[in-house]
């Protein structure tokens, strides 16, 4: 009996040592989930619809990485204490500047165009991107490196206080050194 207890303790120590020396990636159980739109509750559908509209109007014809990046910026803002704490709040946020209303996303202040049948398939594809990012943002790589701002490469806003992180498609992405989101390589 004395030897059996000794063997069990030795094996237990061996197993503990083995698991403590394996790379942490071996234990990464985070997996990408795919959630169909039809399975969402009313609140989730509203958030996905806002995210989809933002991606659609900002990057519908960008490469998929560009669409994902726009979605990530939106979610990075949600996680920041400088913006509203919901996707719809971030997307629809407006500020006043010298008696002028400014939208955080320019499409919101412009006249909305109705979706045609031609655009419906693009919209559905963008909604798939929105679903992917919304439900997986905690485990996917943040292509924007924590960005909370971006602009198209054909405009030159005066954003001297911002630090460029990357360019994806036609958009250039920025962080505000004073307002960092909790960026750790993931969102």
Buried (B, 14 or more C-beta within 10 A) or exposed (E): EEEEEEEEEEEEEEEEEEEEEEEEEEEEEEEEEEBEBEEBEEEBEBBBBBBBBBBBBBBBEBEBBBBBBBBBBBBBBBBBEEBBEBBBBBBBBEEEEEEEEEBBBEBBEEEEEEEEEEBEEEBEBBBBBBBBBBBBBEBBEBBBBBBBBBBBEEEEEEEEEBBBBBEBBBBBBBBBEEBEBEBEEBB
